[in-house]
Amino acid sequence: EDVYSLLQEIWQTRILSNGGPILQRFEAALGQYLGVDHISMVGNASMGLVLALRHHGITGEVITPAFSFVATSHAIRWAG
């Protein structure tokens, strides 16, 4: 799609993010492409890790590499 038409839709609906119509269409198209029923877009990888950890019920001790991005450990801590 033309970027300008997408921007016009954003301005008309006044919904830039958080479940707006463009995001909903993107999630539906991506889910269909990947052949899955549920897609949750997140703003960054940290939130994606938190969602994955919470969804799978991973708690307690989690071992990570010593040389890793600090956000990995933070996401584990935030997930509980």
A tleap script that builds the chain and sets N, CA, C and O, in Angstrom:
source leaprc.protein.ff14SB
mol = sequence {
  NGLU ASP VAL TYR SER LEU LEU GLN GLU ILE
  TRP GLN THR ARG ILE LEU SER ASN GLY GLY
  PRO ILE LEU GLN ARG PHE GLU ALA ALA LEU
  GLY GLN TYR LEU GLY VAL ASP HIE ILE SER
  MET VAL GLY ASN ALA SER MET GLY LEU VAL
  LEU ALA LEU ARG HIE HIE GLY ILE THR GLY
  GLU VAL ILE THR PRO ALA PHE SER PHE VAL
  ALA THR SER HIE ALA ILE ARG TRP ALA CGLY
}
set mol.1.N position { 0.830 -1.183 0.000 }
set mol.1.CA position { 0.000 0.000 0.000 }
set mol.1.C position { 0.868 1.237 0.000 }
set mol.1.O position { 2.024 1.216 0.424 }
set mol.2.N position { 0.305 2.269 -0.467 }
set mol.2.CA position { 0.974 3.557 -0.467 }
set mol.2.C position { 1.066 4.084 0.967 }
set mol.2.O position { 0.083 4.064 1.707 }
set mol.3.N position { 2.239 4.548 1.346 }
set mol.3.CA position { 2.444 5.038 2.707 }
set mol.3.C position { 1.528 6.222 3.002 }
set mol.3.O position { 1.008 6.351 4.111 }
set mol.4.N position { 1.335 7.071 2.021 }
set mol.4.CA position { 0.487 8.247 2.224 }
set mol.4.C position { -0.941 7.843 2.590 }
set mol.4.O position { -1.550 8.468 3.458 }
set mol.5.N position { -1.481 6.821 1.951 }
set mol.5.CA position { -2.843 6.384 2.271 }
set mol.5.C position { -2.918 5.803 3.682 }
set mol.5.O position { -3.928 5.958 4.368 }
set mol.6.N position { -1.856 5.139 4.111 }
set mol.6.CA position { -1.820 4.625 5.484 }
set mol.6.C position { -1.782 5.772 6.488 }
set mol.6.O position { -2.470 5.737 7.508 }
set mol.7.N position { -0.978 6.784 6.195 }
set mol.7.CA position { -0.915 7.947 7.080 }
set mol.7.C position { -2.261 8.658 7.152 }
set mol.7.O position { -2.671 9.105 8.223 }
set mol.8.N position { -2.941 8.765 6.029 }
set mol.8.CA position { -4.267 9.384 6.033 }
set mol.8.C position { -5.233 8.607 6.925 }
set mol.8.O position { -6.024 9.204 7.656 }
set mol.9.N position { -5.170 7.289 6.864 }
set mol.9.CA position { -6.037 6.469 7.709 }
set mol.9.C position { -5.722 6.677 9.186 }
set mol.9.O position { -6.629 6.754 10.015 }
set mol.10.N position { -4.443 6.768 9.509 }
set mol.10.CA position { -4.040 7.018 10.896 }
set mol.10.C position { -4.584 8.355 11.362 }
set mol.10.O position { -5.114 8.456 12.468 }
set mol.11.N position { -4.460 9.382 10.535 }
set mol.11.CA position { -4.945 10.712 10.918 }
set mol.11.C position { -6.461 10.732 11.063 }
set mol.11.O position { -6.987 11.427 11.933 }
set mol.12.N position { -7.168 9.982 10.229 }
set mol.12.CA position { -8.631 9.956 10.294 }
set mol.12.C position { -9.129 9.211 11.530 }
set mol.12.O position { -10.080 9.649 12.178 }
set mol.13.N position { -8.494 8.093 11.858 }
set mol.13.CA position { -8.933 7.301 13.009 }
set mol.13.C position { -8.338 7.808 14.316 }
set mol.13.O position { -8.871 7.537 15.392 }
set mol.14.N position { -7.232 8.544 14.223 }
set mol.14.CA position { -6.498 9.057 15.393 }
set mol.14.C position { -5.977 7.927 16.280 }
set mol.14.O position { -5.782 8.103 17.483 }
set mol.15.N position { -5.757 6.774 15.667 }
set mol.15.CA position { -5.188 5.635 16.400 }
set mol.15.C position { -3.861 5.287 15.744 }
set mol.15.O position { -3.822 4.745 14.639 }
set mol.16.N position { -2.779 5.607 16.437 }
set mol.16.CA position { -1.448 5.362 15.888 }
set mol.16.C position { -0.952 3.962 16.228 }
set mol.16.O position { -0.261 3.335 15.424 }
set mol.17.N position { -1.300 3.470 17.410 }
set mol.17.CA position { -0.810 2.160 17.838 }
set mol.17.C position { -1.828 1.532 18.784 }
set mol.17.O position { -2.975 1.972 18.858 }
set mol.18.N position { -1.404 0.520 19.492 }
set mol.18.CA position { -2.225 -0.127 20.519 }
set mol.18.C position { -3.543 -0.672 19.984 }
set mol.18.O position { -4.614 -0.322 20.480 }
set mol.19.N position { -3.460 -1.518 18.983 }
set mol.19.CA position { -4.645 -2.200 18.486 }
set mol.19.C position { -5.449 -1.448 17.455 }
set mol.19.O position { -6.629 -1.740 17.258 }
set mol.20.N position { -4.842 -0.495 16.800 }
set mol.20.CA position { -5.540 0.249 15.761 }
set mol.20.C position { -5.848 -0.619 14.548 }
set mol.20.O position { -5.394 -1.761 14.473 }
set mol.21.N position { -6.619 -0.084 13.592 }
set mol.21.CA position { -7.035 -0.882 12.438 }
set mol.21.C position { -5.877 -1.346 11.556 }
set mol.21.O position { -5.933 -2.445 11.003 }
set mol.22.N position { -4.844 -0.544 11.416 }
set mol.22.CA position { -3.700 -0.954 10.592 }
set mol.22.C position { -2.960 -2.104 11.266 }
set mol.22.O position { -2.568 -3.065 10.603 }
set mol.23.N position { -2.770 -2.010 12.568 }
set mol.23.CA position { -2.115 -3.092 13.307 }
set mol.23.C position { -2.946 -4.371 13.240 }
set mol.23.O position { -2.395 -5.458 13.065 }
set mol.24.N position { -4.251 -4.254 13.375 }
set mol.24.CA position { -5.114 -5.433 13.309 }
set mol.24.C position { -5.026 -6.113 11.947 }
set mol.24.O position { -4.981 -7.341 11.867 }
set mol.25.N position { -5.002 -5.327 10.884 }
set mol.25.CA position { -4.871 -5.911 9.538 }
set mol.25.C position { -3.511 -6.576 9.374 }
set mol.25.O position { -3.408 -7.651 8.783 }
set mol.26.N position { -2.459 -5.932 9.900 }
set mol.26.CA position { -1.115 -6.504 9.802 }
set mol.26.C position { -1.036 -7.827 10.554 }
set mol.26.O position { -0.496 -8.805 10.038 }
set mol.27.N position { -1.576 -7.860 11.777 }
set mol.27.CA position { -1.556 -9.096 12.559 }
set mol.27.C position { -2.336 -10.211 11.859 }
set mol.27.O position { -1.896 -11.361 11.841 }
set mol.28.N position { -3.479 -9.878 11.290 }
set mol.28.CA position { -4.284 -10.881 10.585 }
set mol.28.C position { -3.541 -11.418 9.366 }
set mol.28.O position { -3.533 -12.625 9.124 }
set mol.29.N position { -2.918 -10.526 8.599 }
set mol.29.CA position { -2.183 -10.951 7.404 }
set mol.29.C position { -0.964 -11.788 7.787 }
set mol.29.O position { -0.672 -12.790 7.135 }
set mol.30.N position { -0.254 -11.386 8.836 }
set mol.30.CA position { 0.919 -12.138 9.277 }
set mol.30.C position { 0.512 -13.507 9.815 }
set mol.30.O position { 1.178 -14.505 9.539 }
set mol.31.N position { -0.569 -13.557 10.575 }
set mol.31.CA position { -1.061 -14.835 11.083 }
set mol.31.C position { -1.455 -15.782 9.965 }
set mol.31.O position { -1.183 -16.980 10.030 }
set mol.32.N position { -2.097 -15.241 8.942 }
set mol.32.CA position { -2.477 -16.062 7.788 }
set mol.32.C position { -1.231 -16.548 7.049 }
set mol.32.O position { -1.162 -17.710 6.648 }
set mol.33.N position { -0.258 -15.673 6.868 }
set mol.33.CA position { 0.980 -16.033 6.173 }
set mol.33.C position { 1.732 -17.130 6.927 }
set mol.33.O position { 2.263 -18.059 6.318 }
set mol.34.N position { 1.773 -17.013 8.260 }
set mol.34.CA position { 2.494 -17.991 9.076 }
set mol.34.C position { 1.659 -19.227 9.396 }
set mol.34.O position { 2.187 -20.223 9.889 }
set mol.35.N position { 0.364 -19.168 9.118 }
set mol.35.CA position { -0.508 -20.301 9.394 }
set mol.35.C position { -0.802 -20.498 10.869 }
set mol.35.O position { -0.940 -21.630 11.332 }
set mol.36.N position { -0.899 -19.399 11.613 }
set mol.36.CA position { -1.196 -19.474 13.045 }
set mol.36.C position { -2.459 -18.674 13.344 }
set mol.36.O position { -2.838 -17.778 12.590 }
set mol.37.N position { -3.100 -19.013 14.459 }
set mol.37.CA position { -4.347 -18.350 14.827 }
set mol.37.C position { -4.142 -17.067 15.618 }
set mol.37.O position { -4.976 -16.163 15.560 }
set mol.38.N position { -3.040 -16.977 16.356 }
set mol.38.CA position { -2.849 -15.841 17.258 }
set mol.38.C position { -1.495 -15.182 17.022 }
set mol.38.O position { -0.462 -15.849 16.951 }
set mol.39.N position { -1.525 -13.867 16.904 }
set mol.39.CA position { -0.313 -13.056 16.760 }
set mol.39.C position { -0.435 -11.892 17.730 }
set mol.39.O position { -1.497 -11.277 17.819 }
set mol.40.N position { 0.623 -11.581 18.456 }
set mol.40.CA position { 0.648 -10.405 19.328 }
set mol.40.C position { 1.885 -9.591 18.993 }
set mol.40.O position { 3.010 -9.997 19.288 }
set mol.41.N position { 1.670 -8.456 18.384 }
set mol.41.CA position { 2.784 -7.570 18.072 }
set mol.41.C position { 3.164 -6.816 19.344 }
set mol.41.O position { 2.294 -6.422 20.121 }
set mol.42.N position { 4.450 -6.620 19.549 }
set mol.42.CA position { 4.941 -5.889 20.715 }
set mol.42.C position { 5.893 -4.801 20.250 }
set mol.42.O position { 6.383 -4.824 19.121 }
set mol.43.N position { 6.146 -3.849 21.137 }
set mol.43.CA position { 6.968 -2.699 20.786 }
set mol.43.C position { 8.454 -2.975 20.758 }
set mol.43.O position { 9.205 -2.237 20.120 }
set mol.44.N position { 8.900 -4.028 21.440 }
set mol.44.CA position { 10.332 -4.328 21.456 }
set mol.44.C position { 10.551 -5.785 21.868 }
set mol.44.O position { 9.620 -6.470 22.291 }
set mol.45.N position { 11.767 -6.233 21.741 }
set mol.45.CA position { 12.089 -7.632 22.035 }
set mol.45.C position { 11.938 -7.957 23.514 }
set mol.45.O position { 11.592 -9.085 23.864 }
set mol.46.N position { 12.193 -6.985 24.389 }
set mol.46.CA position { 12.036 -7.236 25.824 }
set mol.46.C position { 10.606 -7.639 26.154 }
set mol.46.O position { 10.384 -8.603 26.887 }
set mol.47.N position { 9.641 -6.911 25.618 }
set mol.47.CA position { 8.241 -7.249 25.871 }
set mol.47.C position { 7.870 -8.586 25.233 }
set mol.47.O position { 7.049 -9.326 25.774 }
set mol.48.N position { 8.465 -8.893 24.096 }
set mol.48.CA position { 8.246 -10.196 23.477 }
set mol.48.C position { 8.757 -11.329 24.358 }
set mol.48.O position { 8.097 -12.359 24.496 }
set mol.49.N position { 9.930 -11.140 24.953 }
set mol.49.CA position { 10.475 -12.148 25.868 }
set mol.49.C position { 9.598 -12.301 27.105 }
set mol.49.O position { 9.337 -13.419 27.547 }
set mol.50.N position { 9.139 -11.173 27.668 }
set mol.50.CA position { 8.267 -11.224 28.842 }
set mol.50.C position { 6.990 -11.995 28.517 }
set mol.50.O position { 6.577 -12.862 29.287 }
set mol.51.N position { 6.361 -11.686 27.381 }
set mol.51.CA position { 5.139 -12.397 26.993 }
set mol.51.C position { 5.389 -13.889 26.819 }
set mol.51.O position { 4.592 -14.711 27.270 }
set mol.52.N position { 6.492 -14.239 26.166 }
set mol.52.CA position { 6.803 -15.654 25.938 }
set mol.52.C position { 7.047 -16.384 27.259 }
set mol.52.O position { 6.552 -17.495 27.451 }
set mol.53.N position { 7.799 -15.773 28.161 }
set mol.53.CA position { 8.077 -16.399 29.454 }
set mol.53.C position { 6.798 -16.585 30.263 }
set mol.53.O position { 6.575 -17.645 30.847 }
set mol.54.N position { 5.962 -15.551 30.295 }
set mol.54.CA position { 4.710 -15.650 31.055 }
set mol.54.C position { 3.750 -16.658 30.430 }
set mol.54.O position { 3.091 -17.417 31.140 }
set mol.55.N position { 3.674 -16.665 29.114 }
set mol.55.CA position { 2.771 -17.598 28.431 }
set mol.55.C position { 3.137 -19.046 28.737 }
set mol.55.O position { 2.258 -19.881 28.953 }
set mol.56.N position { 4.425 -19.338 28.754 }
set mol.56.CA position { 4.876 -20.712 28.978 }
set mol.56.C position { 5.088 -21.028 30.458 }
set mol.56.O position { 5.485 -22.140 30.803 }
set mol.57.N position { 4.825 -20.049 31.337 }
set mol.57.CA position { 4.913 -20.286 32.769 }
set mol.57.C position { 6.321 -20.537 33.273 }
set mol.57.O position { 6.511 -21.255 34.254 }
set mol.58.N position { 7.306 -19.956 32.613 }
set mol.58.CA position { 8.700 -20.159 33.015 }
set mol.58.C position { 9.005 -19.236 34.191 }
set mol.58.O position { 8.946 -18.013 34.065 }
set mol.59.N position { 9.329 -19.831 35.326 }
set mol.59.CA position { 9.658 -19.072 36.533 }
set mol.59.C position { 10.862 -19.710 37.201 }
set mol.59.O position { 11.367 -20.740 36.755 }
set mol.60.N position { 11.308 -19.085 38.270 }
set mol.60.CA position { 12.440 -19.633 39.003 }
set mol.60.C position { 13.758 -19.271 38.352 }
set mol.60.O position { 13.908 -18.192 37.780 }
set mol.61.N position { 14.700 -20.174 38.443 }
set mol.61.CA position { 16.036 -19.915 37.916 }
set mol.61.C position { 16.050 -20.079 36.396 }
set mol.61.O position { 15.589 -21.083 35.854 }
set mol.62.N position { 16.590 -19.070 35.736 }
set mol.62.CA position { 16.759 -19.103 34.288 }
set mol.62.C position { 18.216 -18.780 34.001 }
set mol.62.O position { 18.719 -17.748 34.444 }
set mol.63.N position { 18.891 -19.636 33.275 }
set mol.63.CA position { 20.313 -19.455 32.979 }
set mol.63.C position { 20.462 -18.784 31.621 }
set mol.63.O position { 19.863 -19.208 30.633 }
set mol.64.N position { 21.272 -17.730 31.590 }
set mol.64.CA position { 21.552 -17.009 30.344 }
set mol.64.C position { 23.057 -16.957 30.134 }
set mol.64.O position { 23.816 -17.172 31.079 }
set mol.65.N position { 23.500 -16.679 28.923 }
set mol.65.CA position { 24.936 -16.535 28.684 }
set mol.65.C position { 25.504 -15.354 29.470 }
set mol.65.O position { 24.801 -14.375 29.719 }
set mol.66.N position { 26.757 -15.445 29.852 }
set mol.66.CA position { 27.399 -14.350 30.574 }
set mol.66.C position { 27.534 -13.117 29.690 }
set mol.66.O position { 27.424 -11.990 30.174 }
set mol.67.N position { 27.769 -13.322 28.411 }
set mol.67.CA position { 27.931 -12.208 27.479 }
set mol.67.C position { 26.639 -12.071 26.684 }
set mol.67.O position { 26.481 -12.670 25.621 }
set mol.68.N position { 25.729 -11.280 27.211 }
set mol.68.CA position { 24.420 -11.115 26.587 }
set mol.68.C position { 23.958 -9.680 26.781 }
set mol.68.O position { 24.494 -8.955 27.619 }
set mol.69.N position { 22.974 -9.280 26.016 }
set mol.69.CA position { 22.393 -7.955 26.164 }
set mol.69.C position { 21.637 -7.899 27.486 }
set mol.69.O position { 20.919 -8.842 27.821 }
set mol.70.N position { 21.778 -6.835 28.230 }
set mol.70.CA position { 21.199 -6.730 29.571 }
set mol.70.C position { 19.676 -6.850 29.555 }
set mol.70.O position { 19.086 -7.287 30.543 }
set mol.71.N position { 19.039 -6.474 28.466 }
set mol.71.CA position { 17.577 -6.551 28.390 }
set mol.71.C position { 17.070 -7.982 28.506 }
set mol.71.O position { 15.934 -8.196 28.931 }
set mol.72.N position { 17.875 -8.953 28.144 }
set mol.72.CA position { 17.468 -10.353 28.281 }
set mol.72.C position { 17.239 -10.689 29.751 }
set mol.72.O position { 16.209 -11.259 30.110 }
set mol.73.N position { 18.195 -10.338 30.594 }
set mol.73.CA position { 18.061 -10.595 32.031 }
set mol.73.C position { 16.935 -9.769 32.635 }
set mol.73.O position { 16.211 -10.253 33.505 }
set mol.74.N position { 16.781 -8.530 32.183 }
set mol.74.CA position { 15.700 -7.682 32.691 }
set mol.74.C position { 14.337 -8.283 32.362 }
set mol.74.O position { 13.437 -8.276 33.203 }
set mol.75.N position { 14.179 -8.799 31.151 }
set mol.75.CA position { 12.904 -9.399 30.758 }
set mol.75.C position { 12.578 -10.603 31.637 }
set mol.75.O position { 11.425 -10.800 32.019 }
set mol.76.N position { 13.582 -11.400 31.954 }
set mol.76.CA position { 13.376 -12.568 32.822 }
set mol.76.C position { 12.918 -12.107 34.205 }
set mol.76.O position { 12.004 -12.684 34.792 }
set mol.77.N position { 13.556 -11.079 34.705 }
set mol.77.CA position { 13.183 -10.534 36.023 }
set mol.77.C position { 11.760 -9.977 36.004 }
set mol.77.O position { 10.977 -10.234 36.919 }
set mol.78.N position { 11.426 -9.212 34.958 }
set mol.78.CA position { 10.085 -8.619 34.854 }
set mol.78.C position { 9.008 -9.685 34.732 }
set mol.78.O position { 7.895 -9.512 35.230 }
set mol.79.N position { 9.336 -10.781 34.073 }
set mol.79.CA position { 8.344 -11.839 33.865 }
set mol.79.C position { 7.997 -12.565 35.163 }
set mol.79.O position { 6.964 -13.229 35.258 }
set mol.80.N position { 8.868 -12.431 36.155 }
set mol.80.CA position { 8.596 -13.065 37.445 }
set mol.80.C position { 9.378 -14.309 37.590 }
set mol.80.O position { 9.280 -14.984 38.615 }
savepdb mol mol.pdb
quit
